[in-house]
Amino acid sequence: MTPAPIVVEVPGSRNDAINIMVRNNLTGLPVVRSSDGKLMGIVSRRDIFRKLDEDQLSLIMKKDCITIGPDATLAEAARILSDSRIHRLPVIEGGRLVGIVTPTDILREIRNLKTEMKAEDVIRTTCVTSYEGDPLTYIVSAMRISDVAALPVLNASGDLVGILTDRDLFSDQISDADAALKLGVEDPKLIGLRNVMPLFYTATDKYRANDKTVKDYMIPHPTTVFRKTSLSEVARLMVVNDFGQVPVHGTKDELVGMIYDVDVLRAIIGAVD
Protein backbone atom coordinates (compact mmCIF):
# COMPACT_ATOMS: atom_id res chain seq x y z
CA MET A 1 0.00 0.00 0.00
CA THR A 2 0.91 3.65 -0.23
CA PRO A 3 1.00 4.80 3.42
CA ALA A 4 -0.44 8.14 4.57
CA PRO A 5 -2.09 8.88 1.21
CA ILE A 6 -2.85 12.40 0.00
CA VAL A 7 -6.45 13.28 0.84
CA VAL A 8 -9.02 16.03 0.40
CA GLU A 9 -11.26 17.15 3.26
CA VAL A 10 -14.97 17.74 3.69
CA PRO A 11 -16.54 20.14 4.01
CA GLY A 12 -14.86 21.16 0.77
CA SER A 13 -15.48 21.94 -2.85
CA ARG A 14 -14.93 20.43 -6.28
CA ASN A 15 -12.12 22.92 -6.83
CA ASP A 16 -10.34 21.76 -3.67
CA ALA A 17 -10.21 18.22 -5.05
CA ILE A 18 -9.14 19.30 -8.53
CA ASN A 19 -6.27 21.44 -7.27
CA ILE A 20 -4.94 18.61 -5.09
CA MET A 21 -5.20 16.16 -7.99
CA VAL A 22 -3.31 18.50 -10.32
CA ARG A 23 -0.53 19.37 -7.89
CA ASN A 24 0.09 15.72 -7.05
CA ASN A 25 -0.53 14.17 -10.48
CA LEU A 26 -3.43 12.06 -9.22
CA THR A 27 -6.65 10.89 -10.87
CA GLY A 28 -8.51 10.44 -7.60
CA LEU A 29 -8.10 10.49 -3.84
CA PRO A 30 -9.75 9.63 -0.51
CA VAL A 31 -12.08 12.13 1.13
CA VAL A 32 -11.82 12.50 4.93
CA ARG A 33 -13.74 14.53 7.50
CA SER A 34 -11.76 17.57 8.59
CA SER A 35 -12.78 17.28 12.24
CA ASP A 36 -11.37 13.81 12.92
CA GLY A 37 -9.82 12.41 9.73
CA LYS A 38 -12.49 9.74 9.29
CA LEU A 39 -12.80 8.34 5.76
CA MET A 40 -15.97 9.65 4.14
CA GLY A 41 -15.56 8.54 0.54
CA ILE A 42 -13.52 8.56 -2.66
CA VAL A 43 -13.50 11.18 -5.43
CA SER A 44 -12.06 10.78 -8.93
CA ARG A 45 -11.86 12.97 -12.01
CA ARG A 46 -14.66 10.92 -13.55
CA ASP A 47 -16.89 11.55 -10.54
CA ILE A 48 -16.34 15.27 -10.97
CA PHE A 49 -17.08 15.14 -14.66
CA ARG A 50 -20.31 13.22 -14.14
CA LYS A 51 -21.53 16.00 -11.83
CA LEU A 52 -19.94 19.00 -13.47
CA ASP A 53 -22.60 21.40 -12.22
CA GLU A 54 -22.16 20.34 -8.60
CA ASP A 55 -19.67 22.24 -6.42
CA GLN A 56 -20.00 20.52 -3.02
CA LEU A 57 -17.50 17.71 -2.66
CA SER A 58 -19.85 15.74 -0.40
CA LEU A 59 -22.36 15.51 -3.26
CA ILE A 60 -19.76 14.48 -5.86
CA MET A 61 -17.74 11.82 -4.03
CA LYS A 62 -18.59 8.12 -3.85
CA LYS A 63 -19.81 7.34 -0.35
CA ASP A 64 -19.75 4.00 1.50
CA CYS A 65 -16.59 2.96 -0.33
CA ILE A 66 -15.10 -0.50 0.08
CA THR A 67 -12.09 -0.69 2.44
CA ILE A 68 -9.52 -3.26 3.56
CA GLY A 69 -7.25 -3.77 6.57
CA PRO A 70 -3.42 -3.53 6.55
CA ASP A 71 -3.04 -7.24 7.39
CA ALA A 72 -5.14 -8.43 4.44
CA THR A 73 -3.38 -10.46 1.77
CA LEU A 74 -2.44 -9.17 -1.65
CA ALA A 75 -4.88 -11.67 -3.16
CA GLU A 76 -7.74 -10.24 -1.09
CA ALA A 77 -6.96 -6.73 -2.31
CA ALA A 78 -6.66 -7.94 -5.90
CA ARG A 79 -10.01 -9.73 -5.70
CA ILE A 80 -11.80 -6.66 -4.36
CA LEU A 81 -10.30 -4.34 -6.97
CA SER A 82 -11.02 -6.77 -9.80
CA ASP A 83 -14.51 -7.90 -8.79
CA SER A 84 -15.68 -4.38 -7.97
CA ARG A 85 -13.72 -2.81 -10.87
CA ILE A 86 -12.49 0.01 -8.66
CA HIS A 87 -9.10 1.74 -8.75
CA ARG A 88 -8.66 2.89 -5.17
CA LEU A 89 -8.91 0.68 -2.11
CA PRO A 90 -8.51 2.59 1.18
CA VAL A 91 -6.68 0.77 3.98
CA ILE A 92 -8.30 1.30 7.39
CA GLU A 93 -6.87 0.52 10.82
CA GLY A 94 -8.59 1.44 14.06
CA GLY A 95 -11.17 3.40 12.12
CA ARG A 96 -8.56 5.63 10.51
CA LEU A 97 -7.17 5.83 6.99
CA VAL A 98 -3.58 4.52 7.00
CA GLY A 99 -2.98 3.77 3.34
CA ILE A 100 -4.38 3.10 -0.12
CA VAL A 101 -3.91 0.29 -2.65
CA THR A 102 -4.33 0.73 -6.42
CA PRO A 103 -4.15 -1.74 -9.33
CA THR A 104 -0.73 -0.32 -10.26
CA ASP A 105 0.64 -1.30 -6.84
CA ILE A 106 -0.32 -4.92 -7.50
CA LEU A 107 0.71 -4.89 -11.16
CA ARG A 108 4.28 -4.28 -10.00
CA GLU A 109 4.11 -7.66 -8.26
CA ILE A 110 2.40 -9.44 -11.15
CA ARG A 111 5.07 -8.46 -13.68
CA ASN A 112 7.49 -10.69 -11.75
CA LEU A 113 4.95 -13.49 -11.26
CA LYS A 114 5.24 -16.77 -13.16
CA THR A 115 1.71 -17.39 -14.38
CA GLU A 116 0.14 -19.50 -17.10
CA MET A 117 -2.79 -17.09 -17.45
CA LYS A 118 -3.04 -15.24 -20.76
CA ALA A 119 -4.65 -11.99 -21.83
CA GLU A 120 -7.63 -13.79 -23.38
CA ASP A 121 -8.34 -15.50 -20.04
CA VAL A 122 -9.31 -12.27 -18.31
CA ILE A 123 -11.14 -10.16 -20.92
CA ARG A 124 -14.30 -9.46 -18.98
CA THR A 125 -16.04 -6.46 -20.51
CA THR A 126 -17.73 -5.69 -23.81
CA CYS A 127 -15.34 -3.74 -26.01
CA VAL A 128 -16.81 -0.39 -27.04
CA THR A 129 -15.12 0.92 -30.20
CA SER A 130 -15.16 4.19 -32.12
CA TYR A 131 -14.63 5.20 -35.73
CA GLU A 132 -11.78 7.58 -36.54
CA GLY A 133 -14.16 9.98 -38.28
CA ASP A 134 -16.71 10.18 -35.45
CA PRO A 135 -17.40 13.70 -34.17
CA LEU A 136 -15.83 14.21 -30.77
CA THR A 137 -19.11 15.43 -29.29
CA TYR A 138 -20.70 12.09 -30.13
CA ILE A 139 -17.81 10.08 -28.70
CA VAL A 140 -17.85 12.00 -25.42
CA SER A 141 -21.51 11.08 -24.95
CA ALA A 142 -20.79 7.47 -25.90
CA MET A 143 -18.00 7.23 -23.32
CA ARG A 144 -20.23 8.61 -20.60
CA ILE A 145 -23.13 6.31 -21.45
CA SER A 146 -20.96 3.19 -21.68
CA ASP A 147 -18.89 4.30 -18.66
CA VAL A 148 -15.54 3.56 -20.27
CA ALA A 149 -12.36 5.62 -20.10
CA ALA A 150 -10.82 4.35 -23.35
CA LEU A 151 -12.00 3.37 -26.82
CA PRO A 152 -10.09 1.44 -29.52
CA VAL A 153 -10.37 3.41 -32.78
CA LEU A 154 -11.11 1.64 -36.07
CA ASN A 155 -10.91 2.84 -39.66
CA ALA A 156 -13.44 2.21 -42.42
CA SER A 157 -11.97 -1.25 -42.99
CA GLY A 158 -12.36 -2.21 -39.34
CA ASP A 159 -8.62 -2.09 -38.66
CA LEU A 160 -7.31 -0.83 -35.33
CA VAL A 161 -5.65 2.53 -36.00
CA GLY A 162 -5.60 4.21 -32.62
CA ILE A 163 -6.88 4.48 -29.07
CA LEU A 164 -8.74 7.35 -27.45
CA THR A 165 -8.68 7.84 -23.68
CA ASP A 166 -10.24 10.43 -21.44
CA ARG A 167 -6.78 11.92 -20.86
CA ASP A 168 -6.36 12.56 -24.58
CA LEU A 169 -9.50 14.69 -24.62
CA PHE A 170 -8.01 17.12 -22.13
CA SER A 171 -4.96 18.02 -24.17
CA ASP A 172 -6.42 21.00 -26.04
CA GLN A 173 -6.96 22.92 -22.81
CA ILE A 174 -3.24 23.61 -22.39
CA SER A 175 -3.39 27.35 -23.07
CA ASP A 176 -6.96 28.06 -21.97
CA ALA A 177 -6.55 29.82 -18.63
CA ASP A 178 -10.25 30.73 -18.38
CA ALA A 179 -11.29 27.09 -18.68
CA ALA A 180 -8.67 26.07 -16.14
CA LEU A 181 -9.91 28.65 -13.66
CA LYS A 182 -13.43 27.27 -13.99
CA LEU A 183 -11.96 23.93 -12.97
CA GLY A 184 -10.30 25.48 -9.96
CA VAL A 185 -6.78 25.25 -11.40
CA GLU A 186 -5.37 28.53 -10.15
CA ASP A 187 -1.67 28.04 -10.87
CA PRO A 188 -0.88 28.85 -14.53
CA LYS A 189 2.00 26.37 -14.44
CA LEU A 190 -0.46 23.55 -13.90
CA ILE A 191 -2.64 24.31 -16.91
CA GLY A 192 -2.47 21.52 -19.44
CA LEU A 193 -1.80 18.62 -17.09
CA ARG A 194 -3.94 15.98 -18.68
CA ASN A 195 -5.25 14.06 -15.69
CA VAL A 196 -7.26 16.78 -13.94
CA MET A 197 -10.68 16.37 -15.45
CA PRO A 198 -10.74 15.18 -19.06
CA LEU A 199 -13.71 16.07 -21.23
CA PHE A 200 -14.33 19.39 -19.46
CA TYR A 201 -15.06 21.18 -22.69
CA THR A 202 -17.93 18.86 -23.47
CA ALA A 203 -20.01 20.86 -21.03
CA THR A 204 -19.40 24.11 -22.85
CA ASP A 205 -21.03 25.50 -25.98
CA LYS A 206 -17.57 26.35 -27.30
CA TYR A 207 -16.61 22.70 -27.43
CA ARG A 208 -19.90 21.47 -28.85
CA ALA A 209 -19.56 23.84 -31.76
CA ASN A 210 -16.16 22.66 -32.97
CA ASP A 211 -15.59 20.16 -35.76
CA LYS A 212 -12.95 17.96 -34.13
CA THR A 213 -13.06 14.22 -34.75
CA VAL A 214 -11.67 11.19 -32.98
CA LYS A 215 -8.68 11.17 -35.34
CA ASP A 216 -7.62 14.61 -34.05
CA TYR A 217 -7.21 13.32 -30.50
CA MET A 218 -6.48 9.59 -30.65
CA ILE A 219 -3.07 8.03 -30.05
CA PRO A 220 -2.17 6.40 -33.40
CA HIS A 221 -0.60 2.94 -33.65
CA PRO A 222 -1.29 2.01 -30.03
CA THR A 223 0.63 -0.63 -28.14
CA THR A 224 -1.29 -3.91 -28.20
CA VAL A 225 -0.92 -7.40 -26.79
CA PHE A 226 -1.61 -10.76 -28.41
CA ARG A 227 -4.46 -12.82 -26.96
CA LYS A 228 -1.88 -15.39 -25.81
CA THR A 229 0.39 -12.82 -24.15
CA SER A 230 1.18 -13.75 -20.54
CA LEU A 231 -0.49 -11.65 -17.87
CA SER A 232 2.92 -10.98 -16.34
CA GLU A 233 4.00 -9.38 -19.62
CA VAL A 234 0.76 -7.39 -19.82
CA ALA A 235 1.42 -6.14 -16.28
CA ARG A 236 4.96 -5.15 -17.23
CA LEU A 237 3.73 -3.14 -20.24
CA MET A 238 1.15 -1.37 -18.13
CA VAL A 239 3.59 -0.44 -15.37
CA VAL A 240 6.37 0.71 -17.71
CA ASN A 241 4.04 2.77 -19.92
CA ASP A 242 1.54 3.90 -17.27
CA PHE A 243 -1.32 2.25 -19.18
CA GLY A 244 -4.67 1.55 -17.60
CA GLN A 245 -5.77 -0.56 -20.55
CA VAL A 246 -4.37 -2.26 -23.66
CA PRO A 247 -6.12 -3.50 -26.83
CA VAL A 248 -5.90 -7.25 -27.45
CA HIS A 249 -5.53 -8.69 -30.98
CA GLY A 250 -5.79 -12.15 -32.49
CA THR A 251 -3.70 -14.16 -34.94
CA LYS A 252 -4.73 -11.98 -37.89
CA ASP A 253 -4.25 -8.70 -36.02
CA GLU A 254 -8.01 -8.45 -35.59
CA LEU A 255 -9.21 -6.62 -32.48
CA VAL A 256 -10.37 -9.12 -29.88
CA GLY A 257 -11.14 -6.78 -27.00
CA MET A 258 -9.65 -4.59 -24.30
CA ILE A 259 -7.87 -5.71 -21.16
CA TYR A 260 -7.86 -3.34 -18.19
CA ASP A 261 -5.52 -3.10 -15.22
CA VAL A 262 -8.18 -4.50 -12.89
CA ASP A 263 -8.50 -7.53 -15.21
CA VAL A 264 -4.79 -8.33 -14.99
CA LEU A 265 -5.16 -8.63 -11.21
CA ARG A 266 -6.80 -12.01 -11.87
CA ALA A 267 -3.26 -13.39 -12.16
CA ILE A 268 -2.78 -12.96 -8.41
CA ILE A 269 -6.24 -14.39 -7.68
CA GLY A 270 -5.66 -17.33 -10.04
CA ALA A 271 -2.34 -18.17 -8.42
CA VAL A 272 -4.03 -18.38 -5.02
CA ASP A 273 -7.09 -20.28 -6.25
N, C-alpha and C positions, 0 to 999 in steps of 0.2 A: 504493500500500500504506500501511498504518498502520505506521510504524517503531517499533521497540522496544516491541512489544506487551506488555500485562500478561499475566503467566504465573502458573502454580502449579507448585510443585516436588514431585518425588518423591525420597525417600520422603515421603508425605503422606497425608492422609485425605480422605474425602468432604467433611467439614465444612470443611476448608481451602479446597477448591474453591468450595463454596457461599458462604462468607463473602466470598471475593474477587469472585465474580460479583455478589453483592448490592451490595457497596460501590461497584462500578464499573459497575453497570447493564449487565451482560453476560449473554449466554445460553450462552456457552462460551468456552474459552480454551486456549492451548497448554500442554502439560505438559513441563517440562524437568527434567533431572537436576541436583540441587542441587550436586553436586561440580564439574561443569564446564559447566553450562548447555546441554548437548546436548538437542535436541528428542527427546522420548520418545513423544509422542502428543498427542491432542486429547481434551478432555472437555467435554461439553455437559450442559445440564439434563436432556435426554432420556436421555443415557447413565446419569445418576445415577438417574433414575426407573426405568429398566429393571432396575437392580440395586440396588434400595432397601435390601436387606438386607446389601449389601457395604459395608464401611467403607474398605478399602484403595484408594487412588486408582489404583494400578497395575493393579488388577483391574477397575476401572470404565472407565478411559479406552480410547479407540480407539488401538491400536498400529499401527505401519507406515503412518502417514498419508501421503497424497500431498503433495508439496512442489513448489516452483517457485523459480527463481532470480530475482534482482532485475532482470536484463536481459531477461527474457522479455517478450513483447508482451502487450498487454491482451487480444488475441484468444486467445492461448494460455491465459491465466488463465480467461477466460470459458468456453472449451471444456472445461477440466478441471472447473470448478465445475458447469457444466451437464450434462456427460456423466456425471459421478460423483454428481451431485445432493448435493453437500456445501456447507457454508456457511462453511467456514474453510479457507483455503489458506495454510499457512505459507511464508514466503519465507526460503530458506536461502542463505547465502554463506559459503564457507570452512568448511562444517560447522556453522555457528552460525546460530541464529534471528535474523534482522534485521528481520523485518516480518511482516505478515499481510494477506491480501486477502480480502474478503467480497463477496457479491453486491451489497450496498448500495454499496460503493465503485465498482463498475462501473455500477450503475444511474444514478449521478449523471452519468456520461458519456453513457449512452444517452438520457437525457431531452433532451439537446441534439442528438441524432443524427437526421439526416434519413434515415428508413428507410421502405420500402414494406411491410415486414412488419407483419402484423396479429395481434391476440390469437389468433385461431383458427388461425394458422399454427404456433403453438408449444405448444398444449395437448398434453401428452405423457403424462399419467397418468389412470388411471380415477378418476372423481369419486365419492368415498364421501360419501353424504348421511346426514342424520339427520332424525328426526321431532321436532317441537317437544314432543311429549308423552312422548318416550322417557325412561325412568329414567336418571339420571346414571350410576349404577353400570354400566348396560349400555353406555352410550356410551363410558365410560372404557376398558372392555375392547375395544370396537370400534376405538377410536383406536390402542390398543397393537397389536392384531392386524394392522390395515391399515397401521400405521406412518405415520400422517398426523398433522399438528399442527393441522389445521383442518377443520371440516365445515360445508358449507352446510346450513341448517336449512329444512325444508319443512313446510307445514301439511297438513291432511287433503286439500286440493285439489291438492297438488303444487306450490303456489306458494312461491317463495323468500321467507322471512320473517325470516331472521336468519343469523348465522354464529357458530360456536362454535370457539374456539381454545384451545390448552392454557393460554394466559395467563389466559383468562377463568375457568378452573376453579381458579385459585389465589386468587381475590379474596375468598373467604369466610374466609381465614385471617388477615385483618388484625389481629384483636384476640386471636388465640390464641397467647399467649406460649409455652405448653408445646409446642405443635406446632412453633413456630419454633425452639425450643431443640433439639428432636430433629433438626432440619435443620442445626443448627450456626449458626443466626443468633442471635448473642449480644447484639447491640445492639438494644434495644427500638425505637429510631427506624427500624430497617430492616424491622421486621415489616410485612407487607402489600405490599412490593414484589412485583410480579406476575411477574417473570421469573426467580425463583430456581429453583424446581422445581415447576411446575404439577402438579396431580393427586396431590399428596402424600397427601391424605386418603384416597385410594382404597385405600391399604394399611392403613387402620385400621378397626376394627370400628365406630367412631363414625360414619364416613362411610358405610359400607355400609348402616347402619341408617336413614339419613335418607330422606326422600321427595322430594328435589329432582328436578326434571326439566330437560331441555335448555332449556326456555323461561325458567327461573329464571336461567340463566347466559349465554345467547346475547346477542350484540349485535344488536338489532333493526334492520331496514331498512339492511342493510349497503351500503357503496359497491360498485358493480358496474361492469363495462366491457362494451361491446357487442363482439360477435365481430369486428367490423370496426375496432375501435379500434386506432390505431397503437401499436406497441410503445413508441415514445418517450413517448406519453401515459400508457401503463400504467406505465412507469418513473417518470414524474413523480409520478403518484398514489402509488406505493409509497414514494418517497423523502419526499414531503411528509407523508404520513400514517403513516410507519413501518409499512407493511404488508409482510408476507412472502408474502401471497397475496390474490387478488381473484377473486370469482365472475364468470363470463362468461355473458351472456345473449344470446338471439337476437332476431329481429325481433318476436316476440310476447311478449317478456319471459320466455320459457322459459329455464330453466337449461341451459346448454350444457356447462359444466364449470368447472374451477378452473385459474387460471394462477398459477404460483409465481414467486418472484423469480429462481430459477435457470433458469426457462423463458425469461424476458425477455432473458436474456443471449444468446440465439440471435441477437438483433439485431446484436450486435457480430460474431458468428461469420459471420452471413449477409452482412454488409457486406464482410468479408474474402474469403469464398468467391466 
